[in-house]
Amino acid sequence: MGIAGSGMSALAQFFAMEGVHVSGSDRSFDQDMGGDIRRKLENGGIRIFPQDGSALGGLPGSVVVSTAIETENPDIRKAVKLGLPIRHRAEVLAAVAREHKTVAVAGTSGKSTVAAMIHDIFARTRSRISVITGGPIVSLRDDGLLGNAYNAKTELLVIEADESDGSLVHYDSPRLSVLLNLTKDHKEIAQLQSIFGAFLKKSPHILLNADDRNLSDFSAGSFYDSVGLKSPRLATFGFGTALYRAEFVDIGPAASKMSVNGVLFNVPVPGRHNAQNALAAAAACAELGVSLEDCSRGLEAFKGVSRRLELVGECGGVQVIDDFAHNPEKIRAALETVQMRSQRVLAVYQPHGFYPTRFLKRELIEAFSAGLRNEDRLWMPDIYYAGGSSQQDVSSGDIAGPVRKSGRQAAHVPERKEIIPEIVETARPGDAVLVMGARDPSLHGFAAEILRALCLSFNAAGRS
């Protein structure tokens, strides 16, 4: 249920590739949205039903749900009536992880990219590796897949281990646990430290970001003594003192270079955060026995992850870039990276969900107030609401207003479509349009609409 979601669709594909009969439903499909996702799921042998209970007529052996599925959902009601076993997505993913030598990539930012990089390093230098992640990997998408899952039918599996619903603690003894960072997102820092700590205490082999102060407690052997087990094998990566240390880091507008323990790395995706992601992926693969030289070769052709600073196109000297950024740290990273390649950033940020917007309101205001330059612009449409019960007592205006008062150019434009003509009127050669937001599957199409409108405008003016 909710099969169009990134986590659910990944599980569905993984089982279908295993030869398991899989069916699913999603309210977005019922609303004629997410057509490309539906086509690729169906091409993979997955049968799609309306979300009205009809999918359960064949009495499936198991019903899988995510936190986003409310108890009043018609499929849930039908499953309960039929007495079918209902399992949470995290529980099922944890069961899959136990059946493999699993690399679990955790952290509040960068999980999808690091998982994708690990996958591509192995695929290009060793052998195929299974993957279950949140963001479509471009190399898999180019093969005609949705991109967020691949079942190689091998022992080694890399997964994106999500902390947003607290399900991280379900993973038992992964082959390698990677913890990238920890910032306020979904939960307070102290609560996240507790969740990540419980996860690490089940891990015999750990890789930590040595640069993140919020992770410092996890590098002490005494932290693990409380569980009565011997200290785990612990490795670190970072730009400072670490086992895998990046030096001579050169961050460029489209790519970066760095030396990791004396081995040169060319990282073909932009931003300092992606250089750190590449360092984490290389360190993880090295801990699994891959040489750093092979890691470097494996990353040279990395094509990225969908909606992670993805260039939609360029027209009239204006780039349109789509990014999944939705928490303050990701927004800062996206702005900083795009500012390197443009004279001005024309940013669109669509918040996702009322609770996350309310919970991170102060940090979002700070991120935009500090991250936007005087010449940059920000437009915010209404909050994306995917349904379910929620206290709707916050709006995009509660962020855009304070950002504007801080001296930046920011506006709340309730109807997203009304932002396009404003961008067309504002844009000039050398600008970059940056679309940011999560969960809404139509955001990439919205970025493409902006590009089309820009091209029509520039062509009408005699420019291309």
N, C-alpha and C positions, 0 to 999 in steps of 0.2 A: 504494500500500500504506500502510495507516494513514490512510485517507481521512477518518476522524472527527476527526483532529487539526486544530487551528485553521489551521496553515499549509498542510496538505495539502488540506483541504476548500476553502480559498480558491482555490488553484490549480485544483482540479477544476472549481469553478463558473465561474471565469474562462474556462477553455477551453470548457466546455459552452456558455456564452453566446456564444462565438465561432463555435459550430457544429461544434466538434470532437467526435468520439465519445469519451466518457469512461466508464470503469468503475472500480470500486475495491473494496477489502476492508478490514475492520478487525476486530481481535479483540474490541473492545467490542460490535460488532453481533452477533458470534457468541455473546456472553454475554448477549444481550437487553438491552443498555444502549444509551443514545444514540438512542432511538427518534425523537425530534424531529429530530435532525440527519439521520438516515437518510431520514425522510420528505421533508425539504426538499431533500436531494440528489436523491432520486428524482423529486420534482416538477420539478426542473431538468433532467430527462432523463438523469441519471447512473444507470447500472446497478450494483447492489451484489451482490457475490458473497461466499460464505463464504471465509475465509482458509485455503484448502486447496489452492490451485493451480488450481482450476477456472476462475478468471477469465482465465487465460492461454491457454485452449483456442483462442480466436479469433486468436491471434498478434498482439497489439497492436504498434504501431510503436515504442512506447517504454514502459518501466516506470519509474515515478517513486517514489522512496523517501525517507524522512527518516532522520535519525540514530537515531531511536527503533526502527527496524526492524533486528532482529538477523539475522545471516547464516543462522541455522538456521530462519528463517521459511519455512513451506511454499511460499509464493508466490515467495520469493527462490530457493529451491532449484529450483523449476520453471522460473523465468526463466533461471537459469544453464544448466540442462539443455537448454533450447530455444535457447540462444545469443542471447537477446533483449538489446537495449541497456538497461542499468540506469543511470538518471541520478538524481543527488541533487536533492532539492527546491530547494536553494539554487542549483544550477546552472541549473535550469529557470526559476526566478524571475529570475535574472540575465539569462537570454536574453530573457525577456519585457520586462524593464526596458530592455534595449538597443534594443528595437523601439519604445519610447515616449520622450516627453519626461518623464522620471521624477523625481519628488520622493521622495527616499529619507530616511525619518525614522529616525534611530538614537539610541541611548542606552540606559542600563540601566533607566530607568523612564519611563513616559508615552508610549511610542511609539504604542500603539493609540489613545489619546485624541487625541493631536495629529494623527495621520493622519485620524481621524474628523472632527475639527474642520476640517481643511483641505478634506476632501471636502464637508462641509456648507456651508462658506463659498462654495465654487465652485458647488455645486448650487443655492444660493439666490440668488446674486448674479451669476453669470456663465453657466455652462453645465454640463452633466453632466460629471463627471470620473470616470475609472476608478479603482478602489481595490482593493488586496490587502493585507489586514491580519490581525491576530491575534484581535481582539475584535469580536464582532458590533456593528455600528453600529445604534443603535436606530431611526434614521430609515429605514434599509434593511430592518430587521426588520419594521417596521410595514407595509412594502410586501409582506410575505410571503416575503422572502428570508431565508436564514440570517443574512446581515448582515455577513459578513467579506470579501465580494468583490462587485464590480460592474464589469461590462465595458460601458462607455459607447461603445465603438468610436470613441474620440477619441484624439488624440495624447497628451494629458496623463494621467499615471498617478501616483498616490501609493501608496507601499508602506511597510510596516513592515519595516525592514532590521534583521535579527536578528543579534546578536553571540554568542549562546549557544553555537553550534557553530563559531564562527570563520568562518562563510560570508560575513560582511560584505565581505570583501576581493574578492569576485567581481564587485562592481558597478563597471562601467566608465563614467566620465564622466556621472553623473546630471545632469539639468538643474539640480537643486538638492539639495545634501546638508545635512540638518539634524541637528545633534548636540545632544541635550538635556541630558545629564548623564553622569557616570561614577562609579559606586560599585562596590564588590566585589559581584559577582553572577555565578555560573557560573565565573568566573576571577578571579585576583588583579588588582589595579589596574594594575600594571605591564604585565601581559599584555594587558589590555583597552586600555591606552593604545597599545600596539603595533598591535593590531587596528584600532582606530579611526583611528590615524595612517595606516596603509596605505590605509584606505578614503578618507580625506580627500585623500591625495596623488593620487588618481585623479579628484578633483572640481574642476571649473573654477569652481564657484559654491557657497559655503559659508555656512551660518548657524549660529552658535555661541552657547551660553549663556555670557554674560560673567560670571555669578555663580559658576560652578563652577570652583574652583581646579584641579581635576584636568584641566581642558581648557585651561588658560592657555597651555601650550606651542603649542597649535594656532593661536593667534591671531597668532603671530609670522611674518612673511614668510620669515624665515630657515629655518623648519621645512620649507618647501616647496622650498627651493633645491636640496636633495640629489637631487631627481628630475630636475633639469635642465629644468624647465618654468617658465614665468613664474608668479608668485604668483597664486593664485586670487582671484576677487572674493570678499571676505570681509565679512560683516555680523554684527552681534551683537544679542542681546536680553538683557534682565535688569531687575532691580529697582534696580540701581545704575547705574554709568556704562555706557551701551550705545547703539548706534544707535537701537534700538527700546526705549525705556525706559518702564517702568510706574511711575506715581506715584499718590499719594493712594489707595493700595490699601486697600480695606475688605473684609475677609474675614468672611463671615457663615456661619451654620450650614447654610444651604441654597443660598446664592448669594453672589457677590462683585461688587464694583465696582472699577474702576480707570481711570486715564487713561493712554493710550498716545500719546505725542507730541502731547498736547493733545486726543485723541479719547476720549470716554467709552465705556467698555465695560461692559456688564452680562453677567456670566458666570453662566449659570443652573445651574451644577453646583458643589457645595460644595468647600471646602478651598483652602488656599494653593497646593498643588501643582497644582490645576486652574486657578487664576489664572495660574500660570506656564505651564501647558500652553496656555491661551488666548493668552497673549502670544507664545509660540513659533509657534502656528498663524497668528496675525495677521501676525507678522513674515515668515513664510514666504510667505504669500499676497501681502503687500506687495512682497516681492522678485520675485514673479511678475507684478506689474503691477496688483494689486487695490488700490484705495484703502483706507486704514484705516477710513474711514467705511463702506464696503461690508463690510469685515471685521467691524465692530461689528454691523451689521445681520444679517449671516450667522450670527453666533454667538448672537444673542438667543434664537432658538428651538431651540438645540442641545439634543437630548434625551439625549445621553450615549452610553455604550458599555455593553453588557451586562456585568454583574458588576464594574462599577467604581462602588462605593458605590451599588449599585442597591437602592432601597427595595422589598423584597418585599411588605411590608404592615405594618399596625399593628393591634393588638388590645389592649384594656384599657389603653391609654396606653403600650404597649410597642412600639417599632419593631423590625422585623427587617430587617437590611441585609446584602447579599451583596457581597463584594469579592474581586477576584483577587489581592490582596496576598499575596506569597510571599517577597519578599526584605526585608531589614531596613528599607531606606528606605521601601518601600511600606507596610510594617506600621506604621511610625511615622506616616506621613501619614494612613493610614486611622484609626488610634487618635485622633490629634489632631483630625481632622475630626469624627468621631462624638462625641467628648467635648464638642464645642461644642454639640451638640444633645441631650444626655442627662445625667441625673444620675449614672448609672452605665453603664459599658460591660460587657456580658456577652459576652466574646469567645470564639470557637471558632477555633482555628488548626489546620488539617490540613497537616502538612509533605508535600511532594511529592518522592518519590525519596530513596533513602538517600545517594547522593553529594551532592546539594545540601544535605541536612540536616547531614551530616558537615562539609562544606566551610564552611558558614555558621554552625555551631553557636555559636561565641563571639559573633558579631555578632547572632544571633537572641536569645540570652540577654540581651545588652545592650539590644536594642531593646525587649523586653518589660519588663525590669526598670526601664528609664527611662521607657517610654511609658505603662505602666499606672499608674493612680492607686491609692491605698490601698483605695478602695471598689470598684474594678473587679475583675472576675473573668476568669480564663482557663482554658479547658478544651482539652486537646489529645488527640485520638484518635491511633491508630497512624498511622504514615507510609503515605501512599498509594503503592502499588506497582503499576505498570502492566505489569510483566513485564520480561523480558530479564535479562541477567546483571548482578548487582550484589553488592557486599560488604555484607551486612546486619549491620553491627556498630554501629549507632547506633539510638536509639529516641526517641520523643517525650518519654519520661521524662528523657532526658539534657538536655532543654531546660527542661521544666516544673519539675524538681527544683531546679536553681540559681535559677530565677526565684522560686520559693517561698522559698528561702533568703535571697533579697534583700529579703524582706519583703512581696512581692506575693502575692495569692491565685491560685495556679495549681495545676492538677492534670492528671495524665496518666490519661485514661480510655480504655483500649484500644478498646473497642467504641463506635463513634460513636453508635449508637442509644441507648446508656445515658446520653449527655449530655443528651438532650431532657428527661427527667423532672427532672433536676437544675436545668435552666434554668427549667422551669415552676414548680418549687418556690421558686426564688430570685427570679424576676422580679417587679417591682412597677411601678406607673405611673411614667413618667418615665425608665425604663431603655431602653437600646437593645441589642439582640442583634446582634453583628457576626460574621458567618461569613467566614473568610478561608482562601484556599488556591488552588492552581493545578492544572491538568491534569485533575483528576478531574471528568468531566462530570456527576456526580451531586450535586455540592456545592450547586448552585442548588436542586435538588429537596429536599435536606436542609434548606436554609433555609426552604423552603416547609413542610416537615414541622414545623419548630419553630413557625412561625406558626400552623398548624392546631392543634397541641397547646396553645399559649397561648390561642387562641380558645375551645377546648373547656373549658379550665380556668376562664377568666374567665366564660364563659357559665354554667357550672355553679355558679359562685359568685354569679350574678345580676348580673354586670357585662358590659359590651360594649366 
